[in-house]
Amino acid sequence: MHNFKNLKVWEKSMALATSVYKLMEAMPVEEKYGLTSQIKRCAISIPSNIAEGAGRNTNADFARFLDISNGSSNELETQLLLAQRLNFLDASDVTSISNELDQIQKMNYKLINKLRE
């Protein structure tokens, strides 16, 4: 069992979720229960799965939850790119979040590999 609060990847993903929530204030009101809601759920899913996996009894279980976290990060990036294509978000904001997602995914993959050794 790992303490998720001591993991840099968890801290970075919490900061990312906070940034995404703030960015969603720019989304159209009519998207509140559509794309905006889905984007927020994905952003929350990333640190939540890291935390849930850290609380599991085996490294294999933890690695599986990190895999799920990576899936959520891909889903989040796809939805942000869609919001950009629909002119709901500025390209610079989406690029900034995408760069953060890349860092988180790299950290996740390194941790997964370490857990599976």
Backbone as JSON, one array per atom type, in Angstrom:
{
  "sequence": "MHNFKNLKVWEKSMALATSVYKLMEAMPVEEKYGLTSQIKRCAISIPSNIAEGAGRNTNADFARFLDISNGSSNELETQLLLAQRLNFLDASDVTSISNELDQIQKMNYKLINKLRE",
  "N": [[0.85, -1.17, 0.0], [0.53, 2.21, -0.81], [1.18, 5.64, -0.01], [-0.81, 7.88, -1.38], [-0.76, 10.66, -1.28], [1.86, 11.34, -1.14], [2.84, 11.02, -3.64], [4.22, 12.41, -6.52], [3.01, 12.4, -9.0], [0.33, 12.21, -8.38], [-0.06, 14.66, -7.07], [0.51, 16.45, -9.19], [-1.58, 15.75, -10.9], [-3.76, 16.51, -9.41], [-3.41, 19.27, -9.4], [-3.76, 19.69, -12.11], [-6.48, 18.94, -12.43], [-7.66, 20.99, -10.97], [-6.95, 23.19, -12.57], [-8.36, 22.53, -14.89], [-11.01, 22.65, -13.97], [-11.2, 25.41, -13.5], [-10.81, 26.34, -16.09], [-13.13, 25.46, -17.29], [-15.01, 27.34, -16.72], [-15.09, 29.03, -18.83], [-16.57, 27.78, -20.71], [-19.56, 27.43, -22.74], [-22.79, 28.06, -21.31], [-24.85, 26.36, -22.06], [-23.56, 23.95, -22.35], [-23.18, 22.91, -19.88], [-24.27, 20.53, -18.75], [-23.38, 18.74, -20.54], [-20.7, 18.5, -22.48], [-18.99, 19.98, -20.76], [-19.48, 18.88, -18.2], [-18.63, 16.24, -18.66], [-15.91, 16.62, -19.24], [-15.01, 17.6, -16.77], [-15.47, 15.33, -15.16], [-13.63, 13.52, -16.27], [-11.21, 14.83, -15.67], [-11.22, 14.7, -12.88], [-11.12, 11.99, -12.55], [-8.51, 11.18, -13.08], [-6.57, 11.84, -10.85], [-8.09, 10.53, -8.92], [-8.14, 7.8, -9.6], [-5.44, 7.23, -9.35], [-5.13, 7.59, -6.59], [-6.95, 5.64, -5.64], [-5.78, 3.3, -6.62], [-3.35, 3.34, -5.27], [-4.13, 2.63, -2.77], [-4.6, -0.06, -2.91], [-3.81, -3.56, -2.37], [-1.78, -4.84, -3.81], [1.01, -4.42, -6.05], [0.39, -4.94, -8.69], [-2.36, -4.43, -8.83], [-2.31, -1.69, -8.26], [-0.89, -0.76, -10.49], [-2.75, -1.34, -12.47], [-4.79, 0.5, -11.92], [-3.39, 2.82, -12.42], [-3.12, 2.54, -15.14], [-5.8, 2.92, -15.86], [-6.06, 5.56, -15.09], [-4.37, 6.74, -16.99], [-5.88, 6.21, -19.27], [-8.07, 7.86, -18.77], [-6.81, 10.32, -18.95], [-6.21, 10.44, -21.67], [-8.8, 10.47, -22.66], [-9.7, 12.88, -21.57], [-8.03, 14.73, -22.91], [-8.91, 14.36, -25.55], [-11.55, 15.33, -25.37], [-11.09, 17.98, -24.68], [-9.8, 18.85, -26.99], [-11.91, 18.59, -28.77], [-13.65, 20.53, -27.72], [-12.11, 22.74, -28.3], [-12.12, 22.65, -31.13], [-14.76, 23.22, -31.52], [-14.76, 25.82, -30.96], [-15.09, 26.58, -28.31], [-13.07, 26.76, -26.49], [-9.87, 28.34, -26.11], [-7.03, 27.73, -28.17], [-4.5, 27.98, -26.99], [-5.0, 27.55, -24.27], [-5.85, 24.89, -24.29], [-3.56, 23.66, -25.28], [-1.78, 24.14, -23.2], [-2.93, 22.62, -21.09], [-2.77, 20.12, -22.32], [0.01, 19.77, -22.42], [0.56, 19.5, -19.7], [-0.84, 17.14, -19.24], [0.69, 15.35, -20.78], [3.06, 15.27, -19.26], [2.08, 14.12, -16.89], [1.21, 11.62, -17.85], [3.67, 10.49, -18.64], [4.93, 10.3, -16.15], [3.17, 8.53, -14.92], [3.49, 6.22, -16.56], [6.18, 5.59, -16.01], [5.99, 4.97, -13.31], [4.22, 2.8, -13.44], [5.83, 0.94, -14.85], [7.85, 0.59, -12.95], [6.38, -0.58, -10.88], [5.7, -2.97, -12.04], [8.03, -4.38, -12.31]],
  "CA": [[0.0, 0.0, 0.0], [1.3, 3.43, -0.97], [0.5, 6.87, 0.4], [-1.0, 8.63, -2.62], [-0.47, 12.07, -1.07], [3.3, 11.5, -1.3], [3.19, 10.78, -5.04], [4.26, 13.63, -7.32], [2.05, 12.27, -10.09], [-0.99, 12.52, -7.82], [-0.08, 16.11, -6.84], [0.39, 17.11, -10.5], [-2.91, 15.51, -11.46], [-4.69, 17.35, -8.64], [-3.25, 20.63, -9.94], [-4.38, 19.67, -13.44], [-7.93, 18.94, -12.24], [-8.0, 22.34, -10.55], [-6.85, 24.03, -13.77], [-9.47, 22.18, -15.79], [-12.24, 23.23, -13.41], [-11.19, 26.86, -13.75], [-10.97, 26.53, -17.54], [-14.52, 25.16, -17.67], [-15.81, 28.54, -16.54], [-15.17, 29.68, -20.14], [-17.45, 27.01, -21.59], [-20.93, 27.94, -22.84], [-23.72, 27.59, -20.29], [-25.64, 25.23, -22.57], [-22.74, 22.74, -22.27], [-23.0, 22.59, -18.47], [-24.59, 19.13, -18.48], [-22.86, 17.96, -21.65], [-19.25, 18.4, -22.59], [-18.35, 20.52, -19.55], [-19.6, 17.88, -17.15], [-17.79, 15.1, -19.03], [-14.51, 17.05, -19.08], [-14.72, 17.64, -15.33], [-15.39, 13.95, -14.66], [-12.34, 12.95, -16.7], [-10.13, 15.46, -14.91], [-11.27, 14.15, -11.52], [-10.81, 10.56, -12.62], [-7.06, 10.95, -13.13], [-6.01, 11.67, -9.5], [-8.89, 9.59, -8.14], [-7.67, 6.44, -9.87], [-4.12, 7.1, -8.74], [-5.35, 7.41, -5.15], [-7.58, 4.35, -5.39], [-4.8, 2.25, -6.86], [-2.34, 3.37, -4.21], [-4.69, 1.97, -1.6], [-4.76, -1.49, -3.15], [-2.83, -4.4, -1.66], [-0.69, -5.34, -4.64], [1.53, -3.51, -7.07], [-0.34, -5.2, -9.94], [-3.62, -3.67, -8.74], [-1.96, -0.28, -8.36], [-0.55, -0.5, -11.89], [-4.01, -1.37, -13.24], [-5.47, 1.78, -11.72], [-2.61, 3.82, -13.15], [-3.54, 2.37, -16.54], [-7.11, 3.56, -15.98], [-5.77, 6.99, -15.02], [-3.86, 7.14, -18.31], [-7.02, 6.22, -20.18], [-8.84, 9.08, -18.48], [-6.07, 11.48, -19.46], [-6.44, 10.47, -23.12], [-10.19, 10.88, -22.85], [-9.76, 14.31, -21.27], [-7.4, 15.49, -24.0], [-9.81, 14.29, -26.7], [-12.69, 16.21, -25.14], [-10.6, 19.36, -24.76], [-9.57, 19.14, -28.41], [-13.24, 18.79, -29.36], [-14.11, 21.85, -27.28], [-11.34, 23.72, -29.08], [-12.65, 22.62, -32.5], [-16.08, 23.86, -31.5], [-14.49, 27.21, -30.58], [-15.48, 26.83, -26.93], [-11.85, 27.03, -25.73], [-8.73, 28.84, -26.87], [-6.0, 26.73, -28.46], [-3.4, 28.11, -26.03], [-5.42, 26.91, -23.02], [-5.86, 23.44, -24.52], [-2.16, 23.25, -25.39], [-1.22, 24.17, -21.85], [-3.44, 21.44, -20.39], [-2.19, 18.94, -23.0], [1.4, 19.63, -21.96], [0.49, 18.95, -18.34], [-1.26, 15.74, -19.39], [1.86, 14.59, -21.25], [3.95, 15.06, -18.11], [1.43, 13.18, -15.98], [1.25, 10.3, -18.46], [5.05, 9.99, -18.55], [5.15, 9.91, -14.76], [2.37, 7.33, -14.7], [4.14, 5.09, -17.24], [7.38, 5.23, -15.25], [5.54, 4.31, -12.08], [3.69, 1.48, -13.85], [6.97, 0.06, -15.15], [8.51, 0.28, -11.69], [5.53, -1.51, -10.13], [5.63, -4.28, -12.74], [9.35, -5.02, -12.34]],
  "C": [[0.9, 1.24, 0.0], [0.48, 4.62, -0.46], [0.38, 7.78, -0.82], [-0.62, 10.1, -2.48], [1.03, 12.37, -1.19], [3.76, 11.33, -2.74], [3.13, 12.08, -5.83], [3.23, 13.59, -8.45], [0.64, 12.58, -9.6], [-1.11, 14.04, -7.62], [-0.24, 16.86, -8.15], [-1.0, 16.92, -11.09], [-3.99, 16.26, -10.68], [-4.62, 18.8, -9.13], [-3.9, 20.73, -11.31], [-5.91, 19.73, -13.31], [-8.41, 20.33, -11.82], [-7.98, 23.3, -11.74], [-8.0, 23.79, -14.72], [-10.77, 22.77, -15.27], [-12.32, 24.73, -13.67], [-11.4, 27.16, -15.23], [-12.42, 26.32, -17.97], [-15.46, 26.34, -17.46], [-16.0, 29.28, -17.86], [-16.13, 28.96, -21.09], [-18.86, 27.61, -21.63], [-21.85, 27.3, -21.79], [-24.51, 26.37, -20.77], [-24.86, 23.91, -22.57], [-22.55, 22.25, -20.84], [-23.24, 21.11, -18.17], [-24.12, 18.2, -19.6], [-21.35, 17.84, -21.56], [-18.53, 18.91, -21.34], [-18.35, 19.5, -18.43], [-18.68, 16.69, -17.42], [-16.31, 15.43, -18.83], [-14.13, 17.06, -17.6], [-14.59, 16.24, -14.75], [-14.07, 13.29, -15.04], [-11.19, 13.51, -15.88], [-10.06, 14.92, -13.48], [-10.83, 12.7, -11.49], [-9.31, 10.28, -12.57], [-6.47, 10.82, -11.72], [-6.79, 10.67, -8.66], [-8.44, 8.16, -8.35], [-6.27, 6.2, -9.33], [-4.27, 6.82, -7.25], [-5.96, 6.04, -4.85], [-6.58, 3.21, -5.57], [-3.74, 2.18, -5.77], [-2.83, 2.66, -2.95], [-4.9, 0.48, -1.76], [-3.6, -2.27, -2.53], [-1.66, -4.85, -2.5], [-0.24, -4.29, -5.64], [0.8, -3.71, -8.4], [-1.67, -4.45, -9.95], [-3.36, -2.18, -8.91], [-1.66, 0.08, -9.82], [-1.79, -0.48, -12.76], [-4.76, -0.05, -13.1], [-4.71, 2.93, -12.37], [-2.91, 3.75, -14.64], [-4.88, 3.07, -16.79], [-6.95, 5.08, -15.95], [-5.25, 7.51, -16.36], [-4.98, 7.16, -19.35], [-7.86, 7.47, -20.0], [-8.12, 10.31, -19.01], [-6.2, 11.58, -20.98], [-7.86, 10.93, -23.45], [-10.34, 12.38, -22.62], [-9.17, 15.14, -22.41], [-8.29, 15.49, -25.24], [-10.97, 15.26, -26.54], [-12.28, 17.68, -25.18], [-10.35, 19.77, -26.21], [-10.9, 19.35, -29.14], [-13.78, 20.16, -28.99], [-13.38, 22.96, -28.02], [-11.88, 23.79, -30.5], [-14.01, 23.3, -32.61], [-15.98, 25.34, -31.11], [-15.03, 27.58, -29.2], [-14.28, 27.23, -26.08], [-10.76, 27.53, -26.66], [-7.68, 27.74, -27.03], [-4.87, 26.78, -27.43], [-3.74, 27.44, -24.69], [-5.38, 25.39, -23.16], [-4.43, 22.92, -24.62], [-1.49, 23.18, -24.02], [-1.65, 22.93, -21.05], [-2.86, 20.17, -21.0], [-0.75, 18.71, -22.58], [1.46, 19.06, -20.55], [0.1, 17.47, -18.38], [-0.11, 14.85, -19.86], [2.81, 14.29, -20.1], [3.37, 14.02, -17.15], [1.47, 11.76, -16.55], [2.65, 9.69, -18.39], [5.36, 9.52, -17.14], [4.4, 8.62, -14.43], [3.04, 6.1, -15.31], [5.4, 4.65, -16.51], [7.02, 4.48, -13.98], [4.98, 2.92, -12.38], [4.84, 0.51, -14.09], [7.7, -0.35, -13.88], [7.7, -0.75, -10.89], [5.51, -2.91, -10.74], [6.97, -4.98, -12.82], [9.41, -6.23, -11.44]]
}
